[in-house]
Amino acid sequence: MPWIRQILPAQASGLLRSELDKAVKRAGRVWGIVQIMSLNARTLKASMELYGSIMHGRSPLSCAQREMLATVVAAELGCVY
């Protein structure tokens, strides 16, 4: 259980509700990395836009290469998904 206070999806409104709804549409759920940013909806929105640009924007790397890099970095950092 994280010790950082969070706003649960059922309690969200406004921009936060919109961003959490997008997260569910994208991934079928709200992942912890998204939920932990719930106290600052503007930061959450900017973070997701950056992620979208990195993973799906124009790049000399293919989507598969970007996913592979993300997987290797996560594994190296000990992230469990």
LINGIUR-V913582 format. One record per run of one state. SS is the DSSP state (h for helix, s for strand, l for the rest). FROM is the first residue (numbers start at 1). LEN is the number of residues. If there is no record, write none. Layout:
# LINGIUR-V913582
ss = (SS:SS)
from = (FROM:FROM)
len = (LEN:LEN)
This chain:
# LINGIUR-V913582
ss = (l:h:l:h:l:h:l:h:l:h:l)
from = (1:9:12:14:28:32:36:41:57:63:77)
len = (8:3:2:14:4:4:5:16:6:14:5)
